[in-house]
Amino acid sequence: MARVTLEELARFPSLDAFFSKDGKALGADQTLAAQPSVAATHRYAHAYQFTNNLGGHSYLNFWDPGIGANQVFSLSQHWYVAGTGNNLQTAEVGVQIFPQSYGTTKPVFFTYWTADAYQRTGCYNLTCPAFVQTNRSWALGGAISPWSTPNGAQYELEITYYLYQGNWWLYVNGTSAANAIGYYPGTIYNGGALTKGATEIDYGGEVVGTISWPPMGSGKFAKKGYGKSAYHRAIYYFSMTGTKTNANLTVDQQWPWDYTATVTTYSSPWNETLFFGGPGGNS
C-alpha cells in the first residue's frame, strides 16, 4: 500500500486541498508570481452514456504526458455517476500524472470518489477511510510502468467496476475474483443514488491547469489513431441485471482547439472504442 507521508501532505495549502480532485489550485511551492490567485480549472475530452448500470469496463491505454509550469494534472479514467446537483456521486479509477500530489512525474494508478459533487467528501486512493483494499497486488497511488510510446509499444490496464452486494468492487487486469483489488463500501454514499447503481458511464481524459493546461493522453489529437492517440477500448457496462452490454457513447469535447475525442465501433475485441487527447497549452 502507498502510505501518505508528511512530505506529501506538505505540498498542499490545506487538508481540504489535499483531499480535493484538483488540489484546490496550486500549493505554496507553485505560486504564480504574476497571478497569485489564479484558480485551477478543469478541461475534458470524453464520452458518456446515460444508462442505468452496475458498473463497466475498458482497456485503458496510458501514456506519460509532461506537466509544465502553471499546470496541475492530466489523467485518463472511468467515471460511474448517479445523482444530480449537490447530490452527485461518483466512483472513479484511472491513471494520472499529478506531481504535486504524488511527488513523481510518472503515471500513477488511482481511485477517487465523491458523495456530494466534490464539495466536502472524496479523496484519492487510501488517503481517507473509504476504499477498502483486499488485494496487495496493486499499490493505489503508486507509479506504474512502462507506458506507451508513439509508434511503439502500447500499454493498457484492464479496469472494471462492479456493484455487488452494495459495494463498488474494482478489478484490474481481469474480471475474475482473483483480479478484485478492493471496493468502495456503499455506506460512504450515505444512502444516496450510487448505493443502488449508477445512471451514467463516462470514459476519457481530464486535465487541470491555471493559465496553461497540460497535454492529455499522448498529447496528440484523437484523429491520429492507434499508436499515436490515447484510447479506451472494449467499453461495456453491466445492466441492472448484470448483463454485459456494449456501450453506445456520446462524445463531449468542449475545447477542441486543445483536446478532441472520437468514438468508433469496431469488431471484437475492440468493440466500442474512444480515442482522445491533445496538446493543451495556453489557449
Secondary structure per residue as TSV (DSSP state, phi and psi in degrees):
chain	resnum	aa	ss	phi	psi
A	1	M	-	360.0	138.7
A	2	A	-	-78.5	120.2
A	3	R	-	-91.6	144.8
A	4	V	-	-77.1	129.8
A	5	T	-	-111.0	161.3
A	6	L	H	-61.2	-37.1
A	7	E	H	-60.6	-41.3
A	8	E	H	-64.6	-46.0
A	9	L	H	-61.6	-37.4
A	10	A	T	-69.9	-11.3
A	11	R	T	-75.4	-9.3
A	12	F	S	-115.4	149.4
A	13	P	S	-73.2	-20.0
A	14	S	S	-158.3	167.2
A	15	L	H	-65.4	-37.9
A	16	D	H	-57.7	-41.2
A	17	A	H	-65.9	-39.5
A	18	F	H	-62.8	-41.5
A	19	F	H	-79.8	-19.0
A	20	S	S	-73.1	164.3
A	21	K	S	-69.0	-28.2
A	22	D	S	-118.9	8.6
A	23	G	-	75.8	8.5
A	24	K	S	50.4	58.1
A	25	A	S	72.8	-153.0
A	26	L	-	-90.7	148.8
A	27	G	-	-75.4	174.8
A	28	A	G	-62.1	-28.9
A	29	D	G	-84.9	2.9
A	30	Q	G	-126.9	25.9
A	31	T	-	-61.8	137.6
A	32	L	-	-79.2	121.7
A	33	A	S	-63.8	-43.4
A	34	A	S	-82.0	-31.8
A	35	Q	-	-135.1	75.3
A	36	P	T	-66.6	-15.5
A	37	S	T	-111.4	17.9
A	38	V	-	-65.8	126.5
A	39	A	-	-82.7	146.8
A	40	A	-	-75.4	139.7
A	41	T	E	-130.8	155.4
A	42	H	E	-99.5	146.1
A	43	R	E	-134.1	151.2
A	44	Y	E	-136.4	155.1
A	45	A	E	-142.6	109.9
A	46	H	E	-153.5	-178.7
A	47	A	E	-146.4	142.3
A	48	Y	E	-138.4	167.2
A	49	Q	E	-149.2	129.1
A	50	F	E	-83.8	112.2
A	51	T	E	-160.9	139.7
A	52	N	E	-67.8	131.7
A	53	N	E	-154.7	165.0
A	54	L	S	-111.4	20.7
A	55	G	E	125.4	-168.8
A	56	G	E	-170.9	-169.8
A	57	H	E	-151.2	147.2
A	58	S	E	-160.8	162.2
A	59	Y	E	-94.2	115.5
A	60	L	E	-97.0	117.0
A	61	N	E	-86.6	122.8
A	62	F	-	-120.0	151.0
A	63	W	-	-129.7	-170.8
A	64	D	-	-131.1	64.7
A	65	P	-	-69.5	145.3
A	66	G	-	-79.4	147.8
A	67	I	-	-109.3	117.1
A	68	G	-	-96.5	-172.3
A	69	A	T	-60.7	140.6
A	70	N	T	66.7	17.8
A	71	Q	E	-118.5	151.9
A	72	V	E	-112.3	-61.5
A	73	F	E	-154.4	166.6
A	74	S	E	-139.6	135.8
A	75	L	E	-145.7	164.0
A	76	S	E	-128.5	132.9
A	77	Q	E	-158.2	173.6
A	78	H	E	-101.7	143.9
A	79	W	E	-123.2	133.9
A	80	Y	E	-118.8	122.5
A	81	V	E	-128.9	143.0
A	82	A	E	-150.4	158.8
A	83	G	-	84.4	169.1
A	84	T	-	-137.9	164.5
A	85	G	G	56.3	-137.2
A	86	N	G	-70.8	-7.9
A	87	N	G	-100.7	11.3
A	88	L	-	-64.2	137.2
A	89	Q	E	-132.9	145.2
A	90	T	E	-140.0	154.9
A	91	A	E	-124.7	126.5
A	92	E	E	-131.8	155.5
A	93	V	E	-162.6	147.9
A	94	G	E	171.5	-155.1
A	95	V	E	-124.1	134.5
A	96	Q	E	-138.4	144.2
A	97	I	E	-111.6	111.7
A	98	F	-	-146.3	75.8
A	99	P	H	-57.1	-37.2
A	100	Q	H	-59.0	-36.0
A	101	S	H	-86.0	-45.7
A	102	Y	H	-99.3	-11.0
A	103	G	S	72.2	18.3
A	104	T	-	-141.8	150.6
A	105	T	S	-92.4	6.0
A	106	K	S	-97.0	163.2
A	107	P	-	-63.6	141.2
A	108	V	E	-127.8	137.6
A	109	F	E	-80.8	129.5
A	110	F	E	-141.9	160.4
A	111	T	E	-127.4	158.6
A	112	Y	E	-154.0	159.9
A	113	W	E	-154.1	159.1
A	114	T	E	-149.6	147.8
A	115	A	S	-110.9	-4.2
A	116	D	S	-146.1	45.4
A	117	A	T	59.5	39.9
A	118	Y	T	67.3	23.8
A	119	Q	S	-84.8	-73.9
A	120	R	S	-114.9	-10.0
A	121	T	-	-116.0	157.7
A	122	G	-	119.4	147.1
A	123	C	E	-167.2	164.5
A	124	Y	E	-84.9	140.9
A	125	N	T	54.4	-123.2
A	126	L	T	-109.1	23.6
A	127	T	S	-78.4	-10.4
A	128	C	S	-142.5	163.7
A	129	P	S	-71.7	94.1
A	130	A	-	-146.8	-74.9
A	131	F	-	-69.0	132.2
A	132	V	E	-104.7	108.0
A	133	Q	E	-85.5	128.0
A	134	T	-	-115.3	-6.0
A	135	N	-	-138.5	124.1
A	136	R	T	-85.9	8.0
A	137	S	T	-72.8	-15.9
A	138	W	S	-128.8	136.8
A	139	A	-	-96.6	107.2
A	140	L	T	-65.2	127.0
A	141	G	T	86.0	8.0
A	142	G	-	-97.8	145.6
A	143	A	B	-67.0	146.3
A	144	I	-	-125.4	149.1
A	145	S	-	-157.8	163.1
A	146	P	-	-77.8	175.4
A	147	W	-	-122.7	167.8
A	148	S	-	-67.9	151.3
A	149	T	-	-130.9	151.4
A	150	P	T	-58.9	127.3
A	151	N	T	58.6	17.4
A	152	G	S	-119.2	-154.3
A	153	A	-	-62.6	139.5
A	154	Q	-	-110.4	131.2
A	155	Y	-	-116.2	142.6
A	156	E	E	-135.1	155.0
A	157	L	E	-116.6	129.7
A	158	E	E	-87.4	119.4
A	159	I	E	-125.9	136.3
A	160	T	E	-140.3	134.4
A	161	Y	E	-110.4	142.4
A	162	Y	E	-147.8	124.1
A	163	L	E	-80.5	113.1
A	164	Y	E	-133.7	123.5
A	165	Q	T	51.2	40.5
A	166	G	T	87.1	-0.9
A	167	N	E	-121.3	142.7
A	168	W	E	-88.5	97.2
A	169	W	E	-83.1	139.1
A	170	L	E	-110.9	129.7
A	171	Y	E	-118.8	141.4
A	172	V	E	-129.8	129.1
A	173	N	S	59.5	40.2
A	174	G	-	149.8	164.3
A	175	T	S	-120.7	13.0
A	176	S	S	-83.6	169.5
A	177	A	G	-57.8	-32.3
A	178	A	G	-68.4	-18.8
A	179	N	G	-92.7	-3.4
A	180	A	E	-73.1	129.7
A	181	I	E	-109.9	-9.1
A	182	G	E	155.1	-170.1
A	183	Y	E	-155.0	156.2
A	184	Y	E	-91.9	118.8
A	185	P	E	-65.1	141.0
A	186	G	G	-59.0	-24.1
A	187	T	G	-63.9	-24.8
A	188	I	G	-69.3	-14.8
A	189	Y	G	-93.6	7.1
A	190	N	T	51.0	44.1
A	191	G	T	74.2	10.0
A	192	G	-	-77.7	-173.2
A	193	A	G	-59.8	-36.2
A	194	L	G	-74.2	-8.4
A	195	T	G	-70.3	-20.0
A	196	K	T	-108.4	-14.6
A	197	G	-	145.2	165.4
A	198	A	E	-95.8	159.5
A	199	T	E	-114.3	-2.1
A	200	E	E	-148.2	140.9
A	201	I	E	-112.9	148.2
A	202	D	E	-152.8	138.6
A	203	Y	E	-141.3	145.2
A	204	G	E	145.3	-151.8
A	205	G	E	-116.6	152.7
A	206	E	E	-142.6	138.8
A	207	V	E	-131.8	158.5
A	208	V	E	-132.6	135.3
A	209	G	E	-150.9	-177.4
A	210	T	S	-115.3	-77.8
A	211	I	S	-106.7	3.1
A	212	S	S	-150.2	145.6
A	213	W	B	-121.3	139.7
A	214	P	-	-76.0	167.0
A	215	P	-	-60.2	148.9
A	216	M	B	-114.5	139.4
A	217	G	T	66.1	-121.8
A	218	S	T	-88.6	-8.1
A	219	G	S	90.4	0.7
A	220	K	S	-108.6	150.3
A	221	F	-	-67.8	160.0
A	222	A	G	-57.8	-35.3
A	223	K	G	-64.5	-15.9
A	224	K	G	-67.3	-28.0
A	225	G	-	77.1	-166.1
A	226	Y	T	-58.6	137.7
A	227	G	T	87.6	-10.7
A	228	K	T	-129.7	-39.6
A	229	S	S	-101.7	151.8
A	230	A	E	-74.6	157.5
A	231	Y	E	-152.9	161.4
A	232	H	E	-116.5	134.6
A	233	R	E	-129.3	168.0
A	234	A	E	50.9	50.0
A	235	I	E	-83.1	121.3
A	236	Y	E	-143.7	166.5
A	237	Y	E	-129.2	165.9
A	238	F	E	-100.1	121.6
A	239	S	-	-65.4	175.0
A	240	M	T	-68.1	-10.1
A	241	T	T	-99.7	1.5
A	242	G	-	89.8	6.1
A	243	T	-	-77.1	132.7
A	244	K	E	-70.1	127.8
A	245	T	E	-134.0	123.4
A	246	N	E	-60.1	137.9
A	247	A	-	-69.4	159.8
A	248	N	-	-134.7	82.4
A	249	L	-	-86.6	153.3
A	250	T	E	-113.1	129.9
A	251	V	E	-79.3	143.1
A	252	D	E	-131.2	114.9
A	253	Q	-	-139.9	85.0
A	254	Q	S	-82.5	-8.3
A	255	W	-	-126.9	60.8
A	256	P	T	-66.0	-16.4
A	257	W	T	-74.2	-19.9
A	258	D	T	-110.4	-38.0
A	259	Y	-	-145.5	140.4
A	260	T	E	-132.3	165.0
A	261	A	E	-145.4	146.1
A	262	T	E	-146.2	141.6
A	263	V	E	-112.5	132.9
A	264	T	E	-132.7	139.2
A	265	T	E	-101.3	115.9
A	266	Y	-	-104.6	174.2
A	267	S	S	-75.2	167.6
A	268	S	T	-60.1	140.9
A	269	P	T	-97.6	3.6
A	270	W	T	-79.6	-41.6
A	271	N	-	50.2	-135.8
A	272	E	E	-67.8	121.4
A	273	T	E	-132.2	135.8
A	274	L	E	-114.4	121.8
A	275	F	E	-99.5	143.7
A	276	F	E	-158.5	164.4
A	277	G	E	133.6	-175.6
A	278	G	B	164.7	171.8
A	279	P	-	-81.6	-17.8
A	280	G	-	67.5	-151.7
A	281	G	B	126.1	-157.0
A	282	N	-	-95.6	-1.5
A	283	S	-	-71.7	360.0
